[in-house]
Amino acid sequence: MATHRSDTPLYRRLARQLQERIDAGTYPAGSRLPSEPELSADFGVNRLTVRQAVAELERAAVLEIRRGVGTFVRPPAVRVSITVDPRSQRFDLGSVHRALPLDAALPSGTPLPEGTAGVVEGDGETVVAAPAVGGTAEDGEAARQLGRTVGELSRVDTVIRIGGRPRVANSYWVPTRPLPPGLQRPGRPGNMVLALAGAAGVELEYDWRAFGAIGADLADAELLGVPPGTPLLVREGVSCTPDGTPALYVRRRIDGSSARFVLHYREPGGTEGGTENAGGSGPAE
């Protein structure tokens, strides 16, 4: 979770607190939010601040305001599954962090930033936080996908900067506790997939990857420097050890206004593959 900056407006700080309560299940999906007077008294702020915070969460597609009825927590989006040829499996070597021209030959699945021409100082992946794994929906999904309890998992959040801008927010969950303190240090640079694999002493391979799209919530909007509700591409999935044991769950949120995914359907040398797959010219997250 992104930290609260001292210059963050009061209404946005309140919106973040409401988001945290929603994530923790205090206000479950489909439930009606307390009224403006109740929230005003609960948080010790005026009703205008409450109104602005609720409007912010509505723009982020977290809340639905039904005029004359109340404000309700939106349910999570329904997911669509897409079958991928298992022959596309590749070793999980983490994301490509370099900004490259759009016509460069990139491994399959690499997000391509629009209008960037090269590496800028500070580009790459850095740790943002290592939040405690608790009762959020994302933590529960990670535990389910890894076949573990929430208490067995560690989490690291990072951001990838390309062309001098934060482009990708990442969350990783692994069944390794505790993680080395240096690996979790905010500001630590480097490829997190390789670092986590090294900490666990394992080699990672793709198990599955899924694609989707969401509106930026308040935390991701602050981290990526975009307005709440901005379209984000989502790439998530599980990586496993060579024997098939789930060892990492990753969820990446990519600024959809400045990135795209490219899938190559021809084998190296120009031979067209007979089945649809997410393989391509080499390994990449």
Secondary structure, DSSP 8 states (H G I E B T S, - for coil): -----TTS-HHHHHHHHHHHHHHHTSS-TT-B---HHHHHHHHT--HHHHHHHHHHHHHTTSEEEETTTEEEE------------GGG--B----------TTS---TT-B--TT--S--TT-EEEEEE-----S-HHHHHHHHHHTS-GGG-EEEEEEEEETTEEEEEEEEEES-SS--HHHH-TT-BS-HHHHHHHHHT---EEEEEEEEEEE--HHHHHHHT--TT-EEEEEEEEEE-TTS-EEEEEEEEEETTS--B----B-TTS-B-SS--S--SS---
